[in-house]
Amino acid sequence: MDLTAALLRFTARVPHVLIVGVPGHPELRLDVEEALRLRGWPEATGPADADVLIVAGRVGAELREVVDALWRQIPAPRVRVELTDDATSADLENTLATIPPQLADARHARREAVAAAASDPADDRATDDAGDGHEQHHSGHEHGGDEADEHDPGEHAAGGSGDGHAQRHDGHGEHAHDDGAGEHTGHDGHTDHDQHTPDGTRAADESEPGAHGEHDAGHGEHDGGHGGGHHDHHHMDMPLPGGLAMADVADDRDGLALDVLHVPLGPVLPEWPAGLVVDVALQGDVITSASARVLDAGAPRPPGRARVSAAVRDLDALARILAIAGWRGPATRARVLRDRLRRGDPVADLVPLVRTIRRSRLLRLMLRDVASSGGVDVADLLEQRLVRIEARAAGTPVDDPERPGPADLGARLTGAEFAAARLLVAALDPDVDGVVAATAIHAPGEDR
């Protein structure tokens, strides 16, 4: 018996998929997420956890550089899929059906292993320069830590507030100087392939939020990354592992001289807007300034399909907030309802979902004081979203909320803790697709 072939067939049954969304085509990303959920294929948290890379749309030069760097970091056996802007659900299903046979093919695995070994590791800095390296490394803990499901949710829920950050420093600080994006995760995520149900949930997914600690993953890593090891070398133009620059020194809000570390977030992170890069300046664990941009914002692209409705966007953003908070069960339920709404099917479970979320005392405690000095409060934004979902379920007309653009996002993150950045971005749900809409290519004969 060929042991290699048997192992390849076993791991190919439930591949982990890393999705790269493309600004201007949210409907294609939603199609991919739904198709993966129905197949029971989990989404990868980073390149080291992935078997498959799916690019949901045609990318421009900036995002192409990021995609190529991610591909070099994915270990073999691997499969890369780039969907066209006009790909249909049938096209997607046909493409996904070809992936397990490719992953199970020993010859394909050997070819990809040779190609991966021939890649220049120095080229992977392209991802870090585009904003992917630091936070990708953090997110590697999120998928590999399934043991967290067995703990009392309260032990991890504290991570949503300031007190929880200190508890995680000792646990993750030792990874502060790892090279690469999420390399410490390896392929450990594959050990739980058979534990996923067809809807993407697990037995523990209906537990309270915080069971996976996703909200503050990697916070201790940040502190270790610019701790006491380099205070005598400020202002030297020497990059840290992962392409980060050395920390500068500046006065904080209390007049104390503290390190200022510049860290990019994005453009490819779990539960993150497509193509968004947020460049933040940190003093301690506080974001002192931030600016946001969307990759390939000025690149012309063909028009996408019908725009995503506000009702679908609310459910999509709700699912992201719950997923980052570590509450996978309700997050998956929100995505199921989102996909039903997109298809025009009757949706009768919106109110029970809203009630479940509101009854969670642990979620309220976790989101308490998760805010920025820019007037953004995650708990308030979540409640506003729940009110809109509840009103639509009752047939009451609802005004679409104004979504911040990338130019407004930075000011709204200032003053927040670094560990809360992903939650704040998910709650704000910035309009990254509107940036590229004005530069869309018009088809012949189409009104401009």
C-alpha positions in Angstrom: 0.0 0.0 0.0 1.3 3.5 -0.9 1.2 5.3 2.4 1.9 8.7 0.8 -1.1 8.3 -1.6 -3.3 7.2 1.3 -2.4 10.2 3.4 -2.9 12.6 0.4 -6.4 11.1 -0.2 -7.2 11.5 3.5 -6.2 15.1 3.8 -7.7 16.0 0.5 -11.2 15.2 1.7 -11.6 18.4 3.7 -9.1 21.0 2.5 -8.6 24.3 4.2 -9.2 27.2 1.9 -7.7 30.7 2.1 -10.0 33.2 0.4 -8.6 36.5 -1.0 -11.5 38.9 -1.6 -11.2 41.5 -4.3 -12.7 45.0 -3.7 -15.7 45.7 -5.9 -16.8 42.0 -6.0 -18.4 41.2 -2.6 -21.0 38.9 -4.2 -18.3 36.6 -5.5 -16.7 36.3 -2.1 -20.1 35.5 -0.6 -20.6 32.8 -3.3 -17.3 31.2 -2.3 -18.0 31.3 1.4 -21.4 29.7 0.9 -20.0 27.0 -1.3 -17.3 26.1 1.2 -19.8 26.0 4.1 -22.1 23.6 2.2 -19.1 21.4 1.5 -17.9 21.5 5.1 -14.5 22.9 4.0 -13.1 25.3 6.7 -11.6 28.6 5.9 -7.9 28.8 6.6 -6.6 31.5 9.0 -3.4 32.0 7.1 -1.1 30.6 4.3 0.6 28.0 6.6 -2.9 26.6 7.4 -4.1 26.5 3.8 -4.3 23.8 1.1 -6.2 25.9 -1.4 -5.9 29.6 -2.3 -9.0 31.0 -3.9 -8.9 34.6 -5.4 -12.4 35.8 -5.7 -12.1 38.2 -8.7 -9.5 39.7 -11.0 -6.8 41.4 -9.0 -4.7 44.5 -9.9 -1.0 44.9 -9.6 -0.9 45.7 -5.8 -3.1 42.8 -4.8 -1.4 40.5 -7.3 1.9 41.0 -5.4 0.2 40.0 -2.2 -1.5 36.9 -3.7 1.8 35.7 -5.2 3.6 36.2 -1.8 0.8 34.2 -0.1 1.1 31.4 -2.6 4.8 31.1 -1.9 4.0 30.6 1.8 1.4 27.8 1.3 3.1 24.4 1.7 2.5 21.6 -0.8 0.3 19.9 -1.7 -1.6 23.0 -2.7 -4.0 24.3 -5.3 -4.5 27.8 -6.6 -7.8 29.0 -8.1 -8.4 32.5 -9.6 -12.0 33.2 -10.3 -13.0 35.6 -13.1 -15.2 38.6 -12.2 -18.2 37.0 -14.0 -17.8 33.5 -12.5 -21.2 32.0 -11.8 -22.2 29.6 -9.0 -22.0 26.7 -11.5 -18.5 27.7 -12.5 -17.5 27.8 -8.9 -19.0 24.4 -8.1 -17.2 22.8 -11.1 -13.9 24.3 -10.0 -14.3 23.2 -6.4 -15.0 19.6 -7.6 -11.6 19.4 -9.2 -9.7 20.4 -6.1 -9.7 17.1 -4.0 -8.4 15.0 -6.9 -5.6 17.5 -7.5 -4.6 17.5 -3.8 -4.8 13.7 -3.7 -2.5 13.4 -6.8 1.0 12.4 -5.7 2.6 13.7 -8.9 0.9 17.1 -8.4 2.0 17.1 -4.8 5.6 16.5 -5.8 5.6 19.2 -8.5 4.2 21.7 -6.0 6.7 20.7 -3.4 9.5 21.3 -5.8 8.0 24.7 -6.8 7.5 25.7 -3.2 11.1 24.8 -2.3 12.4 26.8 -5.3 10.6 30.0 -4.1 12.8 32.7 -2.8 11.9 33.3 0.9 13.0 36.9 0.6 10.2 37.6 -1.8 7.7 36.9 1.0 8.4 40.4 2.3 6.0 41.6 -0.4 3.1 40.5 1.8 4.5 42.3 4.8 5.0 45.5 2.9 1.4 45.3 1.7 0.2 44.9 5.2 -0.2 41.2 5.7 2.8 39.9 7.6 2.3 41.0 11.3 -1.4 40.1 11.8 -1.2 37.0 9.7 1.4 35.7 12.2 -1.1 36.5 15.0 -4.0 34.7 13.4 -2.1 31.5 13.1 -3.0 30.8 16.7 -6.7 31.0 16.1 -7.2 27.9 14.0 -4.6 25.7 15.7 -6.0 26.3 19.2 -8.9 23.9 19.2 -8.1 22.9 22.7 -9.6 26.2 23.7 -13.0 24.8 23.1 -12.7 22.6 26.2 -12.1 25.5 28.5 -14.7 27.6 30.4 -15.6 30.4 28.0 -15.1 32.9 30.7 -11.4 32.2 30.8 -11.1 33.6 27.2 -13.8 36.1 27.3 -11.7 38.4 29.4 -9.6 38.9 26.3 -12.2 41.2 24.9 -11.4 43.8 27.6 -8.2 45.3 28.8 -7.8 42.8 31.7 -7.6 39.9 29.4 -4.6 41.1 27.5 -2.1 40.7 30.3 -3.3 37.1 30.7 -2.2 36.2 27.2 1.2 37.8 27.2 2.9 34.8 28.9 1.2 32.4 26.6 2.3 33.9 23.3 5.2 36.2 24.0 7.6 33.4 23.1 6.5 33.7 19.5 7.4 37.3 19.2 10.5 36.8 17.1 9.2 34.2 14.7 9.8 34.8 11.0 7.1 34.8 8.4 3.4 35.0 8.5 1.8 32.3 10.7 4.6 29.8 10.2 4.3 28.5 13.7 0.9 27.1 12.8 2.2 24.7 10.2 -0.4 22.2 9.1 -1.7 21.5 12.5 -5.1 22.6 11.5 -5.5 19.4 9.4 -5.7 17.2 12.5 -9.3 18.3 12.9 -10.5 17.9 9.3 -13.0 15.2 10.2 -14.5 17.2 13.0 -16.2 19.7 10.8 -19.9 19.2 10.0 -21.3 20.1 6.6 -22.5 23.5 7.8 -19.0 24.3 9.1 -19.9 24.2 12.8 -18.7 21.9 15.6 -20.2 20.5 18.7 -18.8 23.3 20.8 -19.7 26.1 18.4 -23.0 26.9 20.2 -21.1 27.7 23.4 -20.7 31.3 24.6 -18.3 33.7 22.7 -14.6 33.9 23.5 -14.1 30.1 23.4 -11.4 30.6 20.8 -9.9 33.8 22.0 -9.8 35.2 18.4 -10.4 38.8 19.5 -7.0 39.2 21.3 -5.0 36.6 19.4 -1.4 37.7 19.1 -1.6 40.6 21.5 1.3 39.2 23.7 3.2 38.7 20.5 3.0 42.4 19.8 4.3 43.4 23.2 7.2 40.9 22.9 8.0 42.2 19.4 9.0 45.6 20.6 9.9 44.9 24.2 13.2 45.4 26.0 15.5 43.8 23.4 16.1 46.9 21.2 15.7 50.0 23.3 19.4 50.9 22.7 19.0 50.9 18.9 16.2 53.4 18.2 16.2 55.3 14.9 18.3 52.6 13.2 17.0 51.7 9.8 17.0 47.9 10.6 14.0 45.8 9.8 12.6 43.3 12.4 11.6 39.8 11.3 8.5 40.0 9.1 9.6 43.2 7.4 8.6 45.5 10.3 10.7 48.6 11.0 12.4 49.3 14.3 10.4 51.3 16.8 10.8 55.0 17.1 10.4 57.0 20.3 7.8 59.7 20.9 5.9 61.3 23.8 2.6 59.6 24.6 -0.5 61.4 25.8 0.9 61.6 29.3 4.2 63.1 28.2 6.2 59.9 28.7 8.7 58.7 26.1 7.4 55.4 24.7 8.2 53.3 21.7 6.2 54.0 18.5 5.9 50.9 16.4 4.3 51.1 12.9 2.3 48.0 12.0 0.2 47.3 8.9 -3.0 45.3 9.2 -4.3 43.5 6.2 -5.0 43.1 3.3 -5.6 39.3 3.9 -6.8 38.4 7.4 -9.7 36.3 8.7 -12.9 38.3 8.8 -11.3 41.3 7.1 -12.6 43.6 4.4 -11.3 42.8 0.9 -8.1 44.6 0.0 -8.1 46.9 3.0 -4.8 47.9 4.6 -4.7 49.9 7.9 -1.4 51.3 8.8 -1.3 51.9 12.6 1.2 53.6 14.9 1.3 52.0 18.4 2.5 53.2 21.7 2.3 50.3 24.1 -0.9 48.6 23.1 -2.7 51.8 22.1 -3.3 52.9 18.5 -2.1 56.5 18.5 -2.8 57.1 14.8 -4.0 55.1 11.8 -4.6 55.5 8.1 -6.4 53.2 5.8 -6.2 52.4 2.1 -7.6 49.9 -0.4 -5.2 48.1 -2.7 -5.8 48.7 -6.4 -8.4 51.3 -5.6 -7.6 53.3 -8.7 -7.3 50.2 -11.0 -10.2 50.0 -13.6 -12.2 46.8 -13.4 -15.3 45.5 -15.1 -18.6 46.0 -13.3 -19.6 43.2 -10.9 -23.0 41.6 -10.5 -25.9 43.1 -8.6 -24.9 45.0 -5.5 -25.2 43.4 -2.1 -28.3 44.6 -0.3 -28.1 46.4 3.0 -29.9 43.5 4.7 -27.3 41.0 3.5 -24.5 43.4 4.5 -25.9 43.6 8.1 -25.9 39.8 8.4 -22.5 39.5 6.9 -21.0 42.1 9.3 -22.8 40.5 12.2 -21.2 37.1 11.3 -17.8 38.7 11.2 -18.2 40.4 14.6 -19.3 37.1 16.2 -16.6 35.1 14.5 -13.9 37.5 15.7 -15.4 37.3 19.2 -15.0 33.6 19.0 -18.7 32.6 18.9 -18.7 30.3 15.9 -22.2 28.8 16.2 -24.2 32.0 15.9 -21.7 33.4 13.4 -22.5 30.4 11.2 -26.2 30.8 11.7 -25.9 34.4 10.6 -24.1 33.3 7.4 -26.8 30.7 6.7 -29.5 33.3 7.0 -27.4 35.7 4.9 -27.1 33.2 2.1 -30.9 32.4 2.2 -31.6 36.1 2.0 -29.3 36.4 -1.0 -31.2 33.6 -2.8 -34.6 35.1 -2.0 -35.6 32.2 0.2 -37.9 32.8 3.2 -35.9 33.8 6.3 -37.8 33.0 9.5 -35.0 32.6 12.0 -33.8 36.2 12.2 -35.6 37.1 15.5 -34.4 34.0 17.4 -30.8 34.7 16.3 -31.1 38.3 17.6 -32.6 37.1 20.9 -29.7 34.6 21.3 -27.1 37.3 20.8 -28.8 39.8 23.2 -29.2 37.1 25.9 -25.5 36.5 26.0 -24.1 38.1 29.2 -20.6 36.9 28.3 -20.7 38.7 24.9 -21.9 41.9 26.7 -19.0 41.7 29.1 -16.6 40.9 26.3 -17.6 43.9 24.2 -17.8 46.3 27.2 -15.4 49.3 26.8 -14.2 48.0 23.4 -14.1 51.4 21.9 -11.9 54.1 20.4 -11.4 57.8 21.2 -12.9 58.4 17.7 -16.4 57.7 19.1 -16.7 54.1 18.0 -18.2 51.6 20.4 -18.5 48.0 19.2 -21.4 47.1 21.6 -23.4 50.1 20.3 -22.8 49.4 16.7 -23.7 45.7 17.3 -27.0 46.8 18.9 -27.8 49.1 16.0 -27.3 46.3 13.6 -29.5 44.0 15.6 -32.2 46.6 15.7 -32.1 46.9 11.9 -32.2 43.1 11.4 -35.2 42.9 13.8 -37.0 45.7 12.0 -36.6 44.1 8.6 -37.8 40.8 9.9 -41.0 42.6 11.1 -41.4 44.2 7.7 -40.6 47.7 8.9 -38.7 50.0 6.4 -35.1 50.7 7.6 -32.8 53.5 6.4 -29.5 52.2 5.2 -26.7 53.4 7.5 -23.8 55.4 6.2 -20.7 53.3 6.0 -17.3 54.9 6.6 -14.9 55.0 3.7 -11.2 54.1 4.0 -10.4 57.8 4.3 -12.5 58.1 7.5 -11.5 54.8 9.0 -8.2 55.8 10.5 -9.5 58.5 12.8 -12.2 56.1 14.1 -9.5 53.6 15.3 -7.4 56.2 17.1 -7.2 55.6 20.9 -8.3 52.0 20.7 -6.3 49.0 21.9 -4.5 47.1 19.2 -6.2 43.9 20.2 -9.6 45.5 19.4 -8.7 46.7 15.9 -10.3 43.8 14.1 -13.5 44.0 16.1 -13.7 47.7 15.5 -13.2 47.3 11.7 -15.8 44.5 11.6 -18.3 46.6 13.5 -17.7 49.7 11.3 -18.0 47.6 8.1 -16.1 50.1 5.9 -17.2 50.5 2.3 -14.1 49.2 0.4 -16.2 48.3 -2.6 -17.4 51.9 -3.2 -13.8 53.0 -3.7 -13.5 51.0 -6.9 -17.0 51.5 -8.1 -16.2 55.0 -9.6 -13.4 53.5 -11.7 -15.2 50.6 -13.1 -14.9 49.8 -16.8 -18.1 50.2 -18.6 -19.3 47.7 -21.2 -19.8 48.8 -24.8 -23.1 50.7 -25.0 -23.5 50.9 -21.3 -24.5 54.3 -19.8 -21.7 55.9 -17.9 
